[in-house]
Amino acid sequence: MVATSRGFASPPDFKLTRLGLAFHPYPHPSTDTNAGRMRDLRKRRRRLSLPRADPPAVTLITCCCSDPVVPILSGKTVDKADDRRFDSKKRAHRAAGVQASAALPFFASSSSSSPAQSRFLSKQEKHYPRCTPRNSGPQSRDSPPKRDTGIANEKEWGISLLNENVNESGTNEDGSTWYRESGEDLGNNGYRCRWTRMGGTSHDASSQWKETWWEKSDWTGYKELGVEKSGRNAEGDSWWETWQEVLHQDEWSNVARIERSAQKQAKSGTENAGWYEKWWEKYDAKGWTEKGAHKYGRLNEQSWWEKWGEHYDGRGSVLKWTDKWAETELGTKWGDKWEEKFFAGIGSRQGETWHVSPSGERWSRTWGEEHFGNGKVHKYGKSTTGESWDIVVDEETYYEAEPHYGWADVVGDSSQLLSIKPRERPPGVYPALDFGSLSPPVDEPPDEFSPQ
């Protein structure tokens, strides 16, 4: 049982079903020999990109003009998530860790094809025009978002703001109602927010959806593009998600930076189930990059969490880490975590895989690697069952010195953000710069989804 990048060394095999879940804990450590561990580890390390796993995870809404920071829902396999983060030629492979296949529409991954899911996703997967003719109501978007899809590209949202103030509503032939409104808000320092809101309600009020688009700018060069969605359906499922893309100039370094983020959240109306995800990516023109995600999910008796991050300083230094764990109401707990640090071919990897039984009995295995940059690697580890190893082997060192998707990629995919036109600045008027802390507040999952 070896800890692998972004995944459990030997993950428990549990399957989520509509009525419950079948849980199979880790095999006994004695069945996993040290020799097998070394062979497996060597195979997994002989590649440039380190695999990762993405089990499920939980997140909020606000007015388009109040800098929304909100959760998002989703349901997709790990590889599908990378489709959003990397282009087809630079996609990073992520190994499967905890895999959950659920009948719940917002729990199942986008690759599943269960009848229950298709009932919810059929509308969402169809293409609806984002801007319908005047006096024609917007199409209903009453399907929850998909899990594990990462941060969408701006083109996938199809944001199209109206150039005039609109306030209209109507009733469709099936009795459902709709509304659409747009406007512009102005503020100090050249601030401008153009926005469009739309929504609808079924004839019996059993389902409802809302969606807001916005773009913001000011005289400092700040630009923002965003979306916020929420809704509920006749089955009682509810969801919320938000997406943002921001361009700004760092006040201290004068380096341009683009940041993208997404939050998603969904809750079942029929079961004790829900999930939350928060994704973020930050890039600057000098190659500095940060990426990460926080996830939480629950299905009846089982809950799971995951956090991971990647940091590239633009000068060759890399830090990556993952921490994921799960538990059942019976008291069984298990998890896996790892970390790697590299610079100029020299670095280290270390990790731990652990399991706790309902009676409190704990098993764990820790492992580590020291890479000296000369073709020699020191490998060591031990477990609570008495295993241990401490050897030096001849082995090449592979790691990602640069992100697969970096500054040039995000600039190329942010044409709509970059094309936002700020208000004209009068001669002799200069933007007021705020040199205070720019650190965003830490967003916490809603209480109903918080770990106990």
LINKA-V833708 format. One record per backbone hydrogen bond with DSSP energy under -1.0 kcal/mol. CO is the residue of the C=O (numbers start at 0). NH is the residue of the N-H. Records with the same first field share a line. If there is no record, write none. Layout:
CO->NH ; NH
//
This chain:
3->6
5->52
11->13
14->21
19->16
21->14
23->12
27->30
28->31
32->36
33->37
34->38
35->39
36->40
37->41
38->42
39->43
40->44
41->45
44->46
56->275
58->70
62->65
71->263
73->146
76->80
77->81
80->83 ; 84
81->85
86->89
103->106 ; 107
108->111
113->117
114->118
116->119 ; 120
117->121
120->124
132->135
146->74 ; 75
152->155
153->157
165->181
167->179
169->177
171->174
175->171
176->200
177->169
178->198
179->167
180->196
182->194
184->192
187->190
188->218
190->186
191->216
192->184
193->214
194->182
195->212
196->180
197->210
198->178
199->208
200->176
201->204
206->201
207->231
208->199
209->229
210->197
211->227
212->195
213->225
214->193
215->223
216->191
217->220
221->217
222->246
223->215
224->244
225->213
226->242
227->211
228->240
229->209
230->238
231->207
232->235
236->232
237->266
238->230
239->264
240->228
241->262
242->226
243->260
244->224
245->258
246->222
247->256
249->253
254->249
255->284
256->247
257->282
258->245
259->280
260->243
261->278
262->241
263->71 ; 276
264->239
265->274
266->237
270->272
271->299
272->267
273->297
274->265
275->295
276->263
277->293
278->261
279->291
280->259
281->289
282->257
283->286
287->283
288->311
289->281
290->309
291->279
292->307
293->277
294->305
295->275
296->303
297->273
298->301
300->328
301->298
302->326
303->296
304->324
305->294
306->322
307->292
308->320
309->290
310->318
311->288
316->312
317->341
318->310
319->339
320->308
321->337
322->306
323->335
324->304
325->333
326->302
327->330
331->327
332->355
333->325
334->353
335->323
336->351
337->321
338->349
339->319
340->347
341->317
342->345
345->342
346->370
347->340
348->368
349->338
350->366
351->336
352->364
353->334
354->362
355->332
356->359
360->356
362->354
363->383
364->352
365->381
366->350
367->379
368->348
369->377
370->346
374->394
375->371
376->392
377->369
378->390
379->367
380->388
381->365
382->385
386->382
388->380
390->378
392->376
405->409
406->410
407->411
408->412
410->413
413->417
414->418
416->419
425->428
445->448
//
